[in-house]
Amino acid sequence: MLLLALDTATPAVTVALHDGEAVLASSSQVDARRHGELLLPAVDRVLKEAGLTLDAVTGVVVGVGPGPYTGLRVGLVTAAAFSSALGVPVHGLCTLDGLAYASGIDEPFAVATDARRKEVYWARYEDSRTRVTDAAVDRPAEIAERLAGLPVVGAGARLYPEAFPDARDPEHQSAAALAGLAAEKLAAGGEGFLDPLPLYLRRPDAQVPKNYKVVTPK
């Protein structure tokens, strides 16, 4: 097994290689505006670090979000392209699940990432491997009471400490954690993966203006 994992649903552009037992190489750069520019060089970098070539990959793992439209689609399109070119399966996982898995927390907690517009993407967990709610998007003040007393993992907790006073690491997504979670699922029979389709939860920021004036000739 050689899994190539990647995620661009958050400001972290993160890539990792996992052989089913351990992470062989990983790369993470936090830059919310350069997903398309940074992703492929990161793939090349982890392959070189591991001393492997792309044709050794037996499966692709990708975070499906939730995340902002532009960044999220970079990772999903790249994963689909690798899957098609190599003839290997692509396994989708909720991005929040990767953060939860990386936390190692074995008690109830939540994960919250920055959704912009003064909102967070979030979900509740029973432990680091068990999500108990669907991913959602809300303003921090609207969910603060529901998550009161719970540790909250992720950048969303650090952005809104008044709503989430018990912020925990990790702050950013890690493809290494996502790959580790995928390897566990594959070893257990391959259940629990998502289709590699974007989980947006809301409409994109860029929209066609309403009632715009037509300037082209009829």
C-alpha positions, 0 to 999 in steps of 0.5 A: 500500500502507498497512499498519497494524501492531500487536503486544500480545504483549509489554509493549509496546503498539506500532502503526505505519503503513507505505506499503511504502517507509517508516514513516509514523508509529509509537507504542510504550508499555510497559505490561504491564497496559493493552493494551486501554486503550492500543491503540486510542488508539495507532491513532488517534494514528498515523493522525492523525500520518500525516494519514490515515484508517482507510479508507486502510489496505490491509492489517493486520499483527499479531504472533501471539506467543508471548505471555501470553494476555490481552495477546496476544489484545487485538492479535489481536482488534483486527486481526481486527476491522479486517480485517473492517470494512475488507475487507482481509487480515490478515497474521500474523507471529511477534513474535520475528521483529519483534525479530530484524528490528529488530536488524539482526544479520547473524550467528547470534543469538537472541531472548528475551522475558519469558514470566513464571513465570521463563521466556522465549519464544525462538528462534534466528536465522541473521540478522535475517530468518532464523529457524532454530528454532520459537519455544519457552518454557523457563527461561533456565538450561535453554537457556543452554548451547544459546545460549552465545556468541550475542548475545541480543536482547530483554527476556528477555536483560536479565532474565536476564544470568547466562544471556544475558551478551551482551544486545543491543537492541532490548529491546522489540517495535516495530510499525514493524519488524514492518511493515517485515518485512511490506512486504518479504514482500509485495514478494517475493510474500507468502510466509511469513505466519502465520495470525492466530491466537495462539501461546500455547505453554502454557496460560493462567495463569487456569484453572478450579480442580480439584475445586471445590465445586458450589454451584448447585442441581441 
